[in-house]
Amino acid sequence: MKELQTERLRLRPWEPSDYKDLYEYAKSEQVGPNAGWKPHKDEEESKGIIDLFLKEDETWAIELPSEGKVIGSIGLHDRTPDLSLVYLNQKEIGYVLNPAYWGNGYVPEAVNTVLQFGFEELNLDIVWCGHFDFNHNSKRVNEKCGFNFRFSQEKILERVDGKVVTSLYYSILKEEYEERTQQVE
């Protein structure tokens, strides 16, 4: 994965040595269940997830250089939430952040950088972002980053004991991104 820089963050490939930082937030009840997975039981589980991230090569570690610490992750995944748009070049953004760093604008900063990469370097037509209806922090991020609500869908979370949830899907088209970027400039 190409490393990306923001004003305050470094989005970089995961390293096996990041497992302690990952476990620090992945064990939290505030993180995994909001993203569709159970909290990590131990550091070994976090090591296994990093191995998966390295193999799949679609998830960056969000590093806070001022602390030399991984505080979250953000991915750009091959998913097509709306099958009627299968002909579009598309990806879905997913992210998590250590709760100790919530409220500092780090996720919108990372998302905007990944959007720029997706539209300007990968030439995507549309980028999706979803969250569960109870995850109000992700809703705010989606709105801040210019995503538009498209539809909701009930899902069964196999990784969370078959819990039934409502997923809300948002997207931003390349044209919408370009229009938003021009307004900011």
C-alpha positions as CSV (number, residue, x, y, z in Angstrom):
1,M,0.0,0.0,0.0
2,K,1.1,3.5,-0.8
3,E,1.9,5.5,2.3
4,L,-0.3,8.7,2.7
5,Q,0.4,11.8,4.8
6,T,-2.0,14.2,6.3
7,E,-1.3,17.3,8.3
8,R,-1.1,15.3,11.5
9,L,-1.2,11.6,10.5
10,R,0.7,9.0,8.6
11,L,-1.3,6.3,6.9
12,R,1.1,3.5,6.4
13,P,1.2,-0.3,5.9
14,W,0.9,-2.3,9.1
15,E,4.0,-3.8,10.6
16,P,4.0,-7.0,12.8
17,S,5.4,-4.9,15.7
18,D,2.2,-2.8,15.8
19,Y,0.2,-5.5,17.6
20,K,0.4,-3.8,21.1
21,D,-1.1,-0.6,19.7
22,L,-3.8,-2.5,17.8
23,Y,-4.7,-4.6,20.9
24,E,-4.9,-1.4,23.1
25,Y,-8.0,-0.3,21.2
26,A,-9.2,-3.5,19.6
27,K,-9.9,-4.9,23.1
28,S,-12.4,-2.1,23.8
29,E,-16.1,-2.7,23.9
30,Q,-16.4,0.8,22.3
31,V,-14.6,-0.3,19.1
32,G,-15.2,-3.8,17.8
33,P,-19.0,-4.0,18.2
34,N,-19.4,-0.7,16.4
35,A,-17.4,-2.1,13.5
36,G,-19.0,-5.6,13.4
37,W,-16.5,-7.7,15.4
38,K,-15.9,-8.9,18.9
39,P,-13.2,-7.2,21.1
40,H,-9.9,-8.9,20.8
41,K,-9.2,-11.4,23.6
42,D,-5.5,-11.0,23.7
43,E,-2.4,-9.7,21.8
44,E,-2.2,-13.0,19.8
45,E,-5.5,-12.2,18.2
46,S,-4.2,-8.7,17.3
47,K,-1.1,-10.3,15.8
48,G,-3.3,-12.5,13.6
49,I,-5.3,-9.5,12.4
50,I,-2.2,-7.7,11.4
51,D,-1.1,-10.8,9.4
52,L,-4.5,-10.6,7.7
53,F,-4.1,-6.9,7.0
54,L,-0.7,-7.5,5.5
55,K,-2.0,-10.4,3.3
56,E,-5.1,-8.4,2.1
57,D,-3.1,-5.2,1.5
58,E,-6.1,-2.9,1.7
59,T,-5.8,-1.4,5.3
60,W,-3.5,1.3,6.5
61,A,-2.4,1.8,10.1
62,I,-3.2,5.3,11.3
63,E,-0.1,6.5,13.0
64,L,0.2,9.6,15.1
65,P,3.8,10.6,14.4
66,S,3.9,13.0,17.3
67,E,3.6,10.0,19.6
68,G,5.1,7.3,17.3
69,K,1.9,5.3,17.9
70,V,-0.7,3.5,15.8
71,I,-4.1,4.9,17.0
72,G,-6.4,3.3,14.5
73,S,-6.8,1.8,11.0
74,I,-8.5,2.8,7.7
75,G,-9.1,0.6,4.8
76,L,-10.3,0.9,1.2
77,H,-12.0,-2.4,0.5
78,D,-13.4,-4.1,-2.6
79,R,-17.1,-4.0,-1.9
80,T,-20.3,-3.3,-3.8
81,P,-23.1,-2.4,-1.4
82,D,-25.5,-1.5,-4.2
83,L,-25.4,-4.3,-6.8
84,S,-27.3,-2.1,-9.3
85,L,-24.0,0.0,-9.5
86,V,-21.7,-3.0,-10.1
87,Y,-20.5,-1.4,-13.3
88,L,-18.8,1.5,-11.4
89,N,-15.2,1.5,-10.2
90,Q,-15.8,1.5,-6.5
91,K,-14.5,0.8,-3.0
92,E,-15.7,1.1,0.6
93,I,-13.9,2.9,3.3
94,G,-13.9,1.4,6.8
95,Y,-12.1,2.8,9.8
96,V,-11.7,2.5,13.6
97,L,-9.9,4.7,16.1
98,N,-8.6,4.2,19.6
99,P,-11.3,5.8,21.9
100,A,-8.5,7.7,23.7
101,Y,-8.1,9.8,20.5
102,W,-11.8,10.4,19.7
103,G,-12.9,13.9,19.3
104,N,-9.7,15.3,17.7
105,G,-10.8,15.1,14.0
106,Y,-8.3,12.4,13.2
107,V,-10.8,10.2,11.3
108,P,-12.2,12.9,9.0
109,E,-8.6,13.9,8.3
110,A,-7.7,10.3,7.4
111,V,-11.0,9.7,5.4
112,N,-10.5,12.9,3.3
113,T,-6.9,11.8,2.4
114,V,-8.1,8.3,1.4
115,L,-10.9,9.9,-0.7
116,Q,-8.4,12.0,-2.5
117,F,-6.2,8.9,-3.1
118,G,-9.2,6.9,-4.3
119,F,-10.6,9.4,-6.7
120,E,-7.3,11.0,-7.9
121,E,-5.0,8.0,-8.0
122,L,-7.2,5.0,-8.3
123,N,-9.7,6.8,-10.5
124,L,-12.7,5.5,-8.6
125,D,-16.2,6.5,-9.6
126,I,-17.8,6.1,-6.2
127,V,-16.7,5.5,-2.6
128,W,-19.0,3.9,0.0
129,C,-19.0,4.2,3.7
130,G,-21.4,2.3,6.0
131,H,-22.1,2.2,9.7
132,F,-24.6,0.6,12.1
133,D,-27.6,2.8,13.0
134,F,-26.4,3.1,16.6
135,N,-22.9,4.3,15.7
136,H,-23.4,8.1,15.8
137,N,-19.7,9.0,15.7
138,S,-19.4,7.3,12.2
139,K,-22.5,9.1,11.1
140,R,-20.9,12.5,12.0
141,V,-17.7,11.5,10.1
142,N,-19.7,10.5,7.0
143,E,-21.5,13.9,7.0
144,K,-18.3,15.9,7.6
145,C,-16.6,14.2,4.7
146,G,-19.4,14.8,2.2
147,F,-20.9,11.4,2.0
148,N,-24.6,11.2,1.2
149,F,-27.0,8.7,2.7
150,R,-28.2,6.2,0.1
151,F,-30.0,3.3,1.8
152,S,-30.3,1.1,4.9
153,Q,-30.2,-2.7,5.1
154,E,-30.6,-5.3,7.9
155,K,-27.6,-7.5,8.4
156,I,-26.7,-10.5,10.5
157,L,-23.3,-10.1,12.2
158,E,-21.8,-13.6,12.2
159,R,-18.7,-12.4,14.1
160,V,-20.9,-11.0,16.8
161,D,-23.0,-14.0,17.7
162,G,-25.5,-13.5,14.9
163,K,-26.6,-10.1,16.1
164,V,-29.1,-8.4,13.8
165,V,-28.3,-4.8,13.0
166,T,-29.3,-2.1,10.6
167,S,-26.5,-0.8,8.4
168,L,-26.7,2.7,6.9
169,Y,-24.9,3.1,3.6
170,Y,-23.5,6.4,2.4
171,S,-21.5,7.2,-0.8
172,I,-19.8,10.0,-2.6
173,L,-19.5,10.1,-6.3
174,K,-16.4,11.4,-8.0
175,E,-18.4,14.4,-9.3
176,E,-19.6,15.2,-5.8
177,Y,-16.1,14.9,-4.4
178,E,-14.7,17.2,-7.1
179,E,-17.5,19.8,-6.5
180,R,-16.9,19.7,-2.7
181,T,-13.1,20.0,-3.3
182,Q,-13.6,23.1,-5.5
183,Q,-15.8,24.7,-2.9
184,V,-13.1,24.3,-0.2
185,E,-10.3,25.8,-2.4
